[in-house]
Amino acid sequence: MIAHRTIQKVAGTTLNLTVPADLAGKVVEILIQPLESGETPLAPEQDPRYAPYIMPKPALTEEDKILFERNPYPLRGTGGKYLDPFEPAAPPEDWDVYRTGGEGKSG
């Protein structure tokens, strides 16, 4: 399920919402409820519900910052090639145990 949450200040009786492109043409449910007085929304990195899942940014030295400005994609072009990306993850003979009813090859 995709959930889109936005907090808006309502100035009048009309509210315009911008929704993500992947919701275009779909039927959506819109719930409007007031925030409790004094309740201020927290950014995800400050919300204790999400804090365990957000990693802190690594500290960069000045030298690292300069290198990153020169080349923001240091791994681009260094990867390998897929010779056969659709080959099986395991060799076919490893599946013999499933073909013979759990006994494997006899012999």
C-alpha positions in Angstrom: 0.0 0.0 0.0 1.3 3.4 -0.9 0.5 6.2 1.6 1.0 9.8 0.9 0.9 12.1 3.9 1.0 15.9 3.7 0.3 18.5 6.3 -1.2 21.7 5.0 -2.5 24.9 6.6 -6.1 25.5 5.4 -6.8 29.1 4.6 -10.3 28.8 3.2 -12.8 26.1 2.2 -10.8 24.9 -0.7 -7.6 22.7 -0.6 -5.5 21.7 -3.6 -3.3 18.6 -3.3 -0.6 17.4 -5.5 -0.4 13.6 -5.6 2.5 11.3 -6.7 2.4 10.5 -10.4 1.9 6.8 -9.8 -1.5 7.5 -8.3 -2.7 9.2 -11.5 -5.9 7.6 -12.7 -6.4 5.5 -9.6 -9.2 5.7 -7.0 -7.8 7.1 -3.8 -9.2 7.7 -0.3 -8.6 11.1 1.2 -8.9 11.6 5.0 -8.8 15.1 6.4 -8.5 15.5 10.2 -7.2 18.4 12.2 -3.9 18.1 14.1 -4.2 18.4 17.9 -3.4 21.8 19.2 0.2 22.2 19.9 1.1 19.1 17.8 3.8 19.8 15.4 4.8 17.2 12.8 8.3 15.9 13.0 10.7 15.3 10.2 11.3 11.6 9.6 14.8 11.7 11.0 13.5 13.2 14.2 10.4 11.0 14.6 11.2 8.2 17.1 9.2 5.8 15.1 11.6 6.1 12.1 14.8 6.8 13.9 16.0 3.2 14.1 15.8 2.9 10.3 17.6 6.1 9.4 21.4 5.9 9.3 23.4 9.1 10.0 25.3 10.6 7.2 29.0 9.7 7.2 31.5 12.4 8.2 33.5 13.7 5.2 36.9 15.2 5.4 37.7 18.3 3.4 39.7 16.2 1.0 36.7 13.8 0.6 34.4 16.8 -0.1 36.8 18.1 -2.9 37.0 14.6 -4.5 33.2 14.2 -4.3 32.7 17.6 -6.0 35.1 16.6 -8.8 33.5 13.1 -9.3 30.1 12.6 -7.6 29.8 9.1 -9.1 33.1 7.3 -8.3 31.8 3.8 -9.1 30.3 4.7 -12.5 31.8 2.5 -15.2 33.7 0.2 -12.8 31.1 -2.6 -12.6 31.2 -6.0 -14.3 29.1 -7.2 -17.2 26.2 -9.6 -17.1 27.1 -12.3 -19.6 23.9 -14.3 -19.0 21.7 -12.5 -16.4 18.9 -15.1 -16.8 21.1 -18.1 -16.0 19.9 -20.2 -13.0 21.4 -19.3 -9.6 22.1 -23.0 -8.9 23.3 -25.7 -11.4 20.4 -27.9 -12.7 21.9 -31.0 -11.1 21.4 -29.5 -7.7 17.7 -29.7 -8.2 17.7 -33.6 -8.7 16.6 -34.1 -5.1 13.3 -32.4 -6.0 12.8 -34.4 -9.2 13.2 -37.8 -7.6 10.8 -37.4 -4.7 13.5 -36.6 -2.1 15.8 -39.6 -2.7 18.4 -37.8 -4.9 20.4 -39.8 -7.4 20.9 -43.4 -6.7 24.0 -45.1 -7.8 
